[in-house]
Amino acid sequence: MSELITAELVDLDLSAETKDAAARSLAERMVTSGRVTDLEGFLADIAAREAQMPTGLDGGIGIPHCRSEHVTEPTLAFGRSASGIDFGAPDGPADLIFLIAAPAGGDADHLSILSTLARHLMDETFTGALRSATEPERTAALIRGDEPAAVPETAVPEPAVPEPEVAGPAAEPGPERDAEPQATTDAAPTTPAAAEAPASGAPAEAATDTTPDATPTPAAPFRIVAITSCPTGIAHTYMAAESLEKAGQAAGVEVFVETQGSAGFKRLDPQLVADADGVIFAHDVEVREKERFAGKPTVDVGVKAGINRPAELIAEVRQKAAHGEAGAPARAAAPMDKGADAGDGFATRLRKWLMTGVSYMVPFVAAGGLLIALAFAIGGYTINKAPSVAEHFIWTESASWAALLFQIGGVAFGFLVPVLAGFIAYGMADRPGLVPGFVGGAIALTINAGFLGGLIAGLIAGAVVMAIQRVRIPPVLRGIMPVVVIPLISSAIVGFLMFLVIGKPIAALQKGLTDWLSGLTGANAIILGVILGLMMCFDLGGPLNKVAYAFAVGGLANPNEGSLKVMAAVMAAGMVPPLAMALATTVRSRLFTKAERENGKAAWVLGASFITEGAIPFAAADPLRVIPSAMAGGAVTGALSMAFGCTLRAPHGGIFVVPLIGQPLLYLLAIAAGTAVSTALVILLKGLRKPSPTHPAPSLADDEAEVTVAA
């Protein structure tokens, strides 16, 4: 296994002036070292992570980082800037830049080393040594921990949290850091923290005994358990843990941190959690197993707050404990709820719940739908009448193979509604919602309530489970709640409602929707095509795009002429944005940066494959010109596809399923027309803009424009 950082990955005179240029400069060193396979793809992943939250930290530190499929092994590159680079830190530019790259799979040992480095960055002695370093070789050794002597002698007398980690993790990455998430290293600082408490005046009762043996006898210090996590789980997670531990030591408070990072996490001892006086969540992703901390005074903030103001968080949770404030009863945070801000309204939360179900449903749709479409291609449209292949299969006949594909696809497609319902409920109530959600979805199929029935069943199941979770129960019964009580009661309630109360009205509504689609002709069909085209191209793979796609896929569960036209229009419109951007970068390349031109080459394949997200890099860089252009082209394509009467039995595949499309030549014409409209509009709008520092003149595109690509 290669070293995490070498001298070739160190730049002590980083000349970049922006964070994007700095990331590019350091990433190029990774490419040269063979650690990154695709520079532009890696930079796009860095930019996506940067868009979630700035990576600048107080103290002049920038830590751009990501997990990427373009990284071959965990790698660190270091750059030192004389002028400073703005990474969004409150206290100003950063002069120490660490580019942290982890593979998508994430090697646990190396990721633990990266995590340990993140904790070191909170040590002023360590960062001071980096600022005074003069040789790349010794700098790399210092970062790896090979040269602890390179850190001035101030590192030795600091026995708190950083000391055990300075040299050890790099030399022995595996076992030593496997225990880190439990934060058992906090046991060491708690003793001196308790000893210092009387001097600092933290707990008043600790100062009452003035005898020499007062340290062991005071009442136990205030104890806090904390969770830290960030989207990547490499840097901010561990820096927040380090800050909280140090602040706790300074305040005479015991702090035990569970870091839920890329290398996994080790749960805090249940007894430690039970004995805790307060809880701090410093996180930007879902806290796993949050129900463990129910009923305790809790402070819930973003991970950067844990880094920048740990003392305030500790004071806040102590104040809540003093006032007797308790957290919510035992209800785990739902996966999609965690991504929401506390002030999100019901509509926002509802959208996220629905998107959870759709995101889990799509793979079933793709697998089942494509198998069915392939079966039609081989055996014709009468293959759906073939007998079961379990009883009749002839190895040498193509019809038998077509029947096999059709029946496998049918089974996969049969999970569509239960999976949708189950994971809508999961998005609302976490794992307890799965059983009633799947049961409700299966009942929706039984009573012919279809896609709409599954959607409503999922919402009902999630609501029922959430209501049950709010009921206070004796502690002795909590162990059987998620295994027996919640599945039993929620499934019974959902089943009763679906079979006897709302199932039949929903089935009637579903039948009416199906009949309406079957009868779509003329102007009505064209208007629907325009609407679906606009939805597919508005957010390029986002929620509105997925709503349109889910509407089309739902019709394939009970296909008819109208639903097949809708599926064709949706896929055609979704292909337009990436194809248009690819064509525009080819026709008028001078209007685009070098990186955008490279993305344009990939957009040809993405667009042809019906991956609308291929246009996202262009929309992110210039949304006011790209998105309206894409919507106009998508509306044209959707309208033409409906007008031409094109049909599609496959839910995905792009041009690769053209043989399965009704009116294939007219279908391609509709896509070409929409692509031409979008291309013309985006070229026109980009041509009208005035050159600016953010959008340099064409002559500078090859060298300077890439600085703005990741913005």
Disulfide bonds with the S-S distance in Angstrom:
none
